[in-house]
Amino acid sequence: MKKKYFKPTVNVQKVYLEAGIAAGSAVIRPENGDGWIHEEWTEDDDDIRDLDW
């Protein structure tokens, strides 16, 4: 028994957003109060443990 072939399709959906939805929701400033930029990553200790799924 042969399987029936279904040709692939591509669907496109356009989503229009308002310009101000997220524009004023957050302010990100990489510097501290003195204008100094901290460029290092902080590394925590490794978290090694067994997880039951």
PDB file with SEQRES, HELIX, SHEET and CRYST1 records, atoms N, CA, C and O in Angstrom:
SEQRES   1 A   53  MET LYS LYS LYS TYR PHE LYS PRO THR VAL ASN VAL GLN          
SEQRES   2 A   53  LYS VAL TYR LEU GLU ALA GLY ILE ALA ALA GLY SER ALA          
SEQRES   3 A   53  VAL ILE ARG PRO GLU ASN GLY ASP GLY TRP ILE HIS GLU          
SEQRES   4 A   53  GLU TRP THR GLU ASP ASP ASP ASP ILE ARG ASP LEU ASP          
SEQRES   5 A   53  TRP                                                          
CRYST1    1.000    1.000    1.000  90.00  90.00  90.00 P 1           1          
ATOM      1  N   MET A   1       0.839  -1.177   0.000  1.00  0.00           N  
ATOM      2  CA  MET A   1       0.000   0.000   0.000  1.00  0.00           C  
ATOM      3  C   MET A   1       0.888   1.246   0.000  1.00  0.00           C  
ATOM      4  O   MET A   1       1.756   1.407   0.859  1.00  0.00           O  
ATOM      5  N   LYS A   2       0.659   2.108  -0.962  1.00  0.00           N  
ATOM      6  CA  LYS A   2       1.445   3.332  -1.073  1.00  0.00           C  
ATOM      7  C   LYS A   2       0.871   4.404  -0.163  1.00  0.00           C  
ATOM      8  O   LYS A   2      -0.338   4.493   0.051  1.00  0.00           O  
ATOM      9  N   LYS A   3       1.781   5.216   0.364  1.00  0.00           N  
ATOM     10  CA  LYS A   3       1.342   6.353   1.171  1.00  0.00           C  
ATOM     11  C   LYS A   3       1.019   7.515   0.246  1.00  0.00           C  
ATOM     12  O   LYS A   3       1.641   7.683  -0.803  1.00  0.00           O  
ATOM     13  N   LYS A   4       0.048   8.305   0.644  1.00  0.00           N  
ATOM     14  CA  LYS A   4      -0.350   9.453  -0.146  1.00  0.00           C  
ATOM     15  C   LYS A   4       0.620  10.611   0.122  1.00  0.00           C  
ATOM     16  O   LYS A   4       0.963  10.876   1.274  1.00  0.00           O  
ATOM     17  N   TYR A   5       1.056  11.290  -0.924  1.00  0.00           N  
ATOM     18  CA  TYR A   5       1.994  12.401  -0.810  1.00  0.00           C  
ATOM     19  C   TYR A   5       1.241  13.706  -0.588  1.00  0.00           C  
ATOM     20  O   TYR A   5       0.313  14.043  -1.323  1.00  0.00           O  
ATOM     21  N   PHE A   6       1.659  14.420   0.431  1.00  0.00           N  
ATOM     22  CA  PHE A   6       1.110  15.753   0.696  1.00  0.00           C  
ATOM     23  C   PHE A   6       2.217  16.760   0.458  1.00  0.00           C  
ATOM     24  O   PHE A   6       3.266  16.688   1.098  1.00  0.00           O  
ATOM     25  N   LYS A   7       2.002  17.695  -0.448  1.00  0.00           N  
ATOM     26  CA  LYS A   7       3.040  18.679  -0.744  1.00  0.00           C  
ATOM     27  C   LYS A   7       3.211  19.628   0.436  1.00  0.00           C  
ATOM     28  O   LYS A   7       2.240  19.946   1.123  1.00  0.00           O  
ATOM     29  N   PRO A   8       4.433  20.078   0.674  1.00  0.00           N  
ATOM     30  CA  PRO A   8       4.681  20.987   1.795  1.00  0.00           C  
ATOM     31  C   PRO A   8       4.048  22.350   1.558  1.00  0.00           C  
ATOM     32  O   PRO A   8       3.926  22.807   0.421  1.00  0.00           O  
ATOM     33  N   THR A   9       3.655  22.982   2.636  1.00  0.00           N  
ATOM     34  CA  THR A   9       3.072  24.319   2.551  1.00  0.00           C  
ATOM     35  C   THR A   9       3.820  25.261   3.488  1.00  0.00           C  
ATOM     36  O   THR A   9       4.409  24.834   4.481  1.00  0.00           O  
ATOM     37  N   VAL A  10       3.787  26.525   3.162  1.00  0.00           N  
ATOM     38  CA  VAL A  10       4.405  27.555   3.989  1.00  0.00           C  
ATOM     39  C   VAL A  10       3.328  28.566   4.350  1.00  0.00           C  
ATOM     40  O   VAL A  10       2.652  29.107   3.476  1.00  0.00           O  
ATOM     41  N   ASN A  11       3.177  28.813   5.630  1.00  0.00           N  
ATOM     42  CA  ASN A  11       2.197  29.789   6.103  1.00  0.00           C  
ATOM     43  C   ASN A  11       2.941  30.984   6.692  1.00  0.00           C  
ATOM     44  O   ASN A  11       3.907  30.810   7.435  1.00  0.00           O  
ATOM     45  N   VAL A  12       2.502  32.178   6.369  1.00  0.00           N  
ATOM     46  CA  VAL A  12       3.106  33.401   6.874  1.00  0.00           C  
ATOM     47  C   VAL A  12       2.034  34.194   7.598  1.00  0.00           C  
ATOM     48  O   VAL A  12       0.926  34.378   7.094  1.00  0.00           O  
ATOM     49  N   GLN A  13       2.382  34.657   8.787  1.00  0.00           N  
ATOM     50  CA  GLN A  13       1.434  35.462   9.549  1.00  0.00           C  
ATOM     51  C   GLN A  13       2.140  36.735   9.996  1.00  0.00           C  
ATOM     52  O   GLN A  13       3.162  36.676  10.680  1.00  0.00           O  
ATOM     53  N   LYS A  14       1.598  37.879   9.611  1.00  0.00           N  
ATOM     54  CA  LYS A  14       2.177  39.158   9.998  1.00  0.00           C  
ATOM     55  C   LYS A  14       1.543  39.626  11.293  1.00  0.00           C  
ATOM     56  O   LYS A  14       0.328  39.542  11.476  1.00  0.00           O  
ATOM     57  N   VAL A  15       2.382  40.119  12.186  1.00  0.00           N  
ATOM     58  CA  VAL A  15       1.906  40.644  13.458  1.00  0.00           C  
ATOM     59  C   VAL A  15       2.373  42.087  13.556  1.00  0.00           C  
ATOM     60  O   VAL A  15       3.572  42.356  13.488  1.00  0.00           O  
ATOM     61  N   TYR A  16       1.466  42.988  13.711  1.00  0.00           N  
ATOM     62  CA  TYR A  16       1.784  44.409  13.839  1.00  0.00           C  
ATOM     63  C   TYR A  16       1.625  44.809  15.306  1.00  0.00           C  
ATOM     64  O   TYR A  16       0.590  44.554  15.923  1.00  0.00           O  
ATOM     65  N   LEU A  17       2.654  45.431  15.846  1.00  0.00           N  
ATOM     66  CA  LEU A  17       2.632  45.874  17.232  1.00  0.00           C  
ATOM     67  C   LEU A  17       2.686  47.395  17.284  1.00  0.00           C  
ATOM     68  O   LEU A  17       3.194  48.053  16.376  1.00  0.00           O  
ATOM     69  N   GLU A  18       2.161  47.917  18.343  1.00  0.00           N  
ATOM     70  CA  GLU A  18       2.280  49.348  18.559  1.00  0.00           C  
ATOM     71  C   GLU A  18       3.727  49.676  18.887  1.00  0.00           C  
ATOM     72  O   GLU A  18       4.446  48.842  19.439  1.00  0.00           O  
ATOM     73  N   ALA A  19       4.148  50.860  18.557  1.00  0.00           N  
ATOM     74  CA  ALA A  19       5.538  51.243  18.799  1.00  0.00           C  
ATOM     75  C   ALA A  19       5.827  51.436  20.279  1.00  0.00           C  
ATOM     76  O   ALA A  19       6.982  51.322  20.690  1.00  0.00           O  
ATOM     77  N   GLY A  20       4.823  51.722  21.091  1.00  0.00           N  
ATOM     78  CA  GLY A  20       5.083  52.045  22.483  1.00  0.00           C  
ATOM     79  C   GLY A  20       4.789  50.952  23.484  1.00  0.00           C  
ATOM     80  O   GLY A  20       4.760  51.227  24.683  1.00  0.00           O  
ATOM     81  N   ILE A  21       4.571  49.730  23.051  1.00  0.00           N  
ATOM     82  CA  ILE A  21       4.221  48.670  24.008  1.00  0.00           C  
ATOM     83  C   ILE A  21       5.349  48.438  24.999  1.00  0.00           C  
ATOM     84  O   ILE A  21       5.117  48.456  26.208  1.00  0.00           O  
ATOM     85  N   ALA A  22       6.567  48.220  24.513  1.00  0.00           N  
ATOM     86  CA  ALA A  22       7.685  47.942  25.405  1.00  0.00           C  
ATOM     87  C   ALA A  22       8.696  49.079  25.455  1.00  0.00           C  
ATOM     88  O   ALA A  22       9.735  48.944  26.101  1.00  0.00           O  
ATOM     89  N   ALA A  23       8.423  50.166  24.805  1.00  0.00           N  
ATOM     90  CA  ALA A  23       9.401  51.252  24.728  1.00  0.00           C  
ATOM     91  C   ALA A  23       9.685  51.866  26.099  1.00  0.00           C  
ATOM     92  O   ALA A  23      10.831  52.217  26.380  1.00  0.00           O  
ATOM     93  N   GLY A  24       8.698  52.003  26.936  1.00  0.00           N  
ATOM     94  CA  GLY A  24       8.925  52.629  28.227  1.00  0.00           C  
ATOM     95  C   GLY A  24       8.777  51.693  29.400  1.00  0.00           C  
ATOM     96  O   GLY A  24       8.666  52.148  30.538  1.00  0.00           O  
ATOM     97  N   SER A  25       8.771  50.382  29.150  1.00  0.00           N  
ATOM     98  CA  SER A  25       8.517  49.457  30.244  1.00  0.00           C  
ATOM     99  C   SER A  25       9.752  49.163  31.073  1.00  0.00           C  
ATOM    100  O   SER A  25       9.614  48.723  32.214  1.00  0.00           O  
ATOM    101  N   ALA A  26      10.955  49.383  30.555  1.00  0.00           N  
ATOM    102  CA  ALA A  26      12.166  49.101  31.316  1.00  0.00           C  
ATOM    103  C   ALA A  26      13.276  50.046  30.893  1.00  0.00           C  
ATOM    104  O   ALA A  26      13.347  50.485  29.745  1.00  0.00           O  
ATOM    105  N   VAL A  27      14.133  50.343  31.846  1.00  0.00           N  
ATOM    106  CA  VAL A  27      15.308  51.157  31.565  1.00  0.00           C  
ATOM    107  C   VAL A  27      16.522  50.340  31.982  1.00  0.00           C  
ATOM    108  O   VAL A  27      16.592  49.863  33.115  1.00  0.00           O  
ATOM    109  N   ILE A  28      17.475  50.176  31.076  1.00  0.00           N  
ATOM    110  CA  ILE A  28      18.677  49.403  31.376  1.00  0.00           C  
ATOM    111  C   ILE A  28      19.863  50.343  31.358  1.00  0.00           C  
ATOM    112  O   ILE A  28      20.127  51.025  30.368  1.00  0.00           O  
ATOM    113  N   ARG A  29      20.564  50.365  32.465  1.00  0.00           N  
ATOM    114  CA  ARG A  29      21.755  51.199  32.564  1.00  0.00           C  
ATOM    115  C   ARG A  29      22.900  50.314  33.047  1.00  0.00           C  
ATOM    116  O   ARG A  29      22.862  49.825  34.176  1.00  0.00           O  
ATOM    117  N   PRO A  30      23.923  50.100  32.209  1.00  0.00           N  
ATOM    118  CA  PRO A  30      25.011  49.219  32.612  1.00  0.00           C  
ATOM    119  C   PRO A  30      25.966  49.832  33.630  1.00  0.00           C  
ATOM    120  O   PRO A  30      26.795  49.121  34.200  1.00  0.00           O  
ATOM    121  N   GLU A  31      25.867  51.118  33.864  1.00  0.00           N  
ATOM    122  CA  GLU A  31      26.798  51.741  34.797  1.00  0.00           C  
ATOM    123  C   GLU A  31      26.180  51.857  36.191  1.00  0.00           C  
ATOM    124  O   GLU A  31      24.960  51.825  36.353  1.00  0.00           O  
ATOM    125  N   ASN A  32      27.048  51.990  37.182  1.00  0.00           N  
ATOM    126  CA  ASN A  32      26.545  52.219  38.536  1.00  0.00           C  
ATOM    127  C   ASN A  32      26.303  53.714  38.736  1.00  0.00           C  
ATOM    128  O   ASN A  32      26.349  54.470  37.765  1.00  0.00           O  
ATOM    129  N   GLY A  33      26.052  54.152  39.938  1.00  0.00           N  
ATOM    130  CA  GLY A  33      25.740  55.551  40.202  1.00  0.00           C  
ATOM    131  C   GLY A  33      26.858  56.518  39.879  1.00  0.00           C  
ATOM    132  O   GLY A  33      26.612  57.700  39.642  1.00  0.00           O  
ATOM    133  N   ASP A  34      28.113  56.015  39.867  1.00  0.00           N  
ATOM    134  CA  ASP A  34      29.266  56.868  39.591  1.00  0.00           C  
ATOM    135  C   ASP A  34      29.627  56.897  38.108  1.00  0.00           C  
ATOM    136  O   ASP A  34      30.605  57.542  37.732  1.00  0.00           O  
ATOM    137  N   GLY A  35      28.866  56.219  37.266  1.00  0.00           N  
ATOM    138  CA  GLY A  35      29.155  56.185  35.842  1.00  0.00           C  
ATOM    139  C   GLY A  35      30.152  55.106  35.447  1.00  0.00           C  
ATOM    140  O   GLY A  35      30.584  55.065  34.296  1.00  0.00           O  
ATOM    141  N   TRP A  36      30.530  54.222  36.387  1.00  0.00           N  
ATOM    142  CA  TRP A  36      31.497  53.162  36.126  1.00  0.00           C  
ATOM    143  C   TRP A  36      30.779  51.939  35.570  1.00  0.00           C  
ATOM    144  O   TRP A  36      29.764  51.514  36.121  1.00  0.00           O  
ATOM    145  N   ILE A  37      31.299  51.367  34.479  1.00  0.00           N  
ATOM    146  CA  ILE A  37      30.705  50.193  33.850  1.00  0.00           C  
ATOM    147  C   ILE A  37      31.467  48.958  34.290  1.00  0.00           C  
ATOM    148  O   ILE A  37      32.684  48.879  34.123  1.00  0.00           O  
ATOM    149  N   HIS A  38      30.751  47.998  34.851  1.00  0.00           N  
ATOM    150  CA  HIS A  38      31.344  46.746  35.302  1.00  0.00           C  
ATOM    151  C   HIS A  38      31.309  45.768  34.142  1.00  0.00           C  
ATOM    152  O   HIS A  38      30.227  45.388  33.695  1.00  0.00           O  
ATOM    153  N   GLU A  39      32.482  45.346  33.636  1.00  0.00           N  
ATOM    154  CA  GLU A  39      32.544  44.515  32.444  1.00  0.00           C  
ATOM    155  C   GLU A  39      32.903  43.060  32.728  1.00  0.00           C  
ATOM    156  O   GLU A  39      33.281  42.343  31.802  1.00  0.00           O  
ATOM    157  N   GLU A  40      32.800  42.606  33.952  1.00  0.00           N  
ATOM    158  CA  GLU A  40      33.166  41.231  34.266  1.00  0.00           C  
ATOM    159  C   GLU A  40      31.923  40.427  34.605  1.00  0.00           C  
ATOM    160  O   GLU A  40      30.942  40.957  35.127  1.00  0.00           O  
ATOM    161  N   TRP A  41      31.984  39.137  34.299  1.00  0.00           N  
ATOM    162  CA  TRP A  41      30.911  38.226  34.674  1.00  0.00           C  
ATOM    163  C   TRP A  41      31.188  37.714  36.069  1.00  0.00           C  
ATOM    164  O   TRP A  41      32.338  37.481  36.440  1.00  0.00           O  
ATOM    165  N   THR A  42      30.146  37.542  36.830  1.00  0.00           N  
ATOM    166  CA  THR A  42      30.301  36.902  38.130  1.00  0.00           C  
ATOM    167  C   THR A  42      29.984  35.427  37.966  1.00  0.00           C  
ATOM    168  O   THR A  42      28.955  35.062  37.397  1.00  0.00           O  
ATOM    169  N   GLU A  43      30.869  34.585  38.465  1.00  0.00           N  
ATOM    170  CA  GLU A  43      30.685  33.148  38.330  1.00  0.00           C  
ATOM    171  C   GLU A  43      30.413  32.546  39.705  1.00  0.00           C  
ATOM    172  O   GLU A  43      31.158  32.772  40.659  1.00  0.00           O  
ATOM    173  N   ASP A  44      29.338  31.782  39.785  1.00  0.00           N  
ATOM    174  CA  ASP A  44      29.011  31.073  41.013  1.00  0.00           C  
ATOM    175  C   ASP A  44      29.664  29.702  40.979  1.00  0.00           C  
ATOM    176  O   ASP A  44      30.155  29.264  39.939  1.00  0.00           O  
ATOM    177  N   ASP A  45      29.667  29.028  42.123  1.00  0.00           N  
ATOM    178  CA  ASP A  45      30.176  27.663  42.183  1.00  0.00           C  
ATOM    179  C   ASP A  45      29.308  26.763  41.321  1.00  0.00           C  
ATOM    180  O   ASP A  45      28.119  27.021  41.131  1.00  0.00           O  
ATOM    181  N   ASP A  46      29.920  25.698  40.799  1.00  0.00           N  
ATOM    182  CA  ASP A  46      29.157  24.747  39.994  1.00  0.00           C  
ATOM    183  C   ASP A  46      28.116  24.049  40.855  1.00  0.00           C  
ATOM    184  O   ASP A  46      28.374  23.708  42.009  1.00  0.00           O  
ATOM    185  N   ASP A  47      26.947  23.842  40.285  1.00  0.00           N  
ATOM    186  CA  ASP A  47      25.855  23.160  40.979  1.00  0.00           C  
ATOM    187  C   ASP A  47      25.760  21.745  40.408  1.00  0.00           C  
ATOM    188  O   ASP A  47      25.117  21.518  39.383  1.00  0.00           O  
ATOM    189  N   ILE A  48      26.408  20.804  41.085  1.00  0.00           N  
ATOM    190  CA  ILE A  48      26.431  19.422  40.607  1.00  0.00           C  
ATOM    191  C   ILE A  48      25.574  18.586  41.549  1.00  0.00           C  
ATOM    192  O   ILE A  48      25.852  18.475  42.742  1.00  0.00           O  
ATOM    193  N   ARG A  49      24.521  18.000  40.978  1.00  0.00           N  
ATOM    194  CA  ARG A  49      23.630  17.158  41.777  1.00  0.00           C  
ATOM    195  C   ARG A  49      22.838  16.254  40.850  1.00  0.00           C  
ATOM    196  O   ARG A  49      22.749  16.505  39.649  1.00  0.00           O  
ATOM    197  N   ASP A  50      22.271  15.219  41.406  1.00  0.00           N  
ATOM    198  CA  ASP A  50      21.444  14.301  40.629  1.00  0.00           C  
ATOM    199  C   ASP A  50      19.993  14.777  40.684  1.00  0.00           C  
ATOM    200  O   ASP A  50      19.469  15.117  41.744  1.00  0.00           O  
ATOM    201  N   LEU A  51      19.372  14.790  39.527  1.00  0.00           N  
ATOM    202  CA  LEU A  51      17.970  15.193  39.438  1.00  0.00           C  
ATOM    203  C   LEU A  51      17.139  14.009  38.974  1.00  0.00           C  
ATOM    204  O   LEU A  51      17.496  13.336  38.007  1.00  0.00           O  
ATOM    205  N   ASP A  52      16.038  13.752  39.655  1.00  0.00           N  
ATOM    206  CA  ASP A  52      15.124  12.693  39.258  1.00  0.00           C  
ATOM    207  C   ASP A  52      14.043  13.288  38.370  1.00  0.00           C  
ATOM    208  O   ASP A  52      13.337  14.215  38.767  1.00  0.00           O  
ATOM    209  N   TRP A  53      13.921  12.749  37.169  1.00  0.00           N  
ATOM    210  CA  TRP A  53      12.904  13.242  36.233  1.00  0.00           C  
ATOM    211  C   TRP A  53      11.707  12.362  36.277  1.00  0.00           C  
ATOM    212  O   TRP A  53      10.736  12.606  35.561  1.00  0.00           O  
TER     213      TRP A  53                                                      
END                                                                             
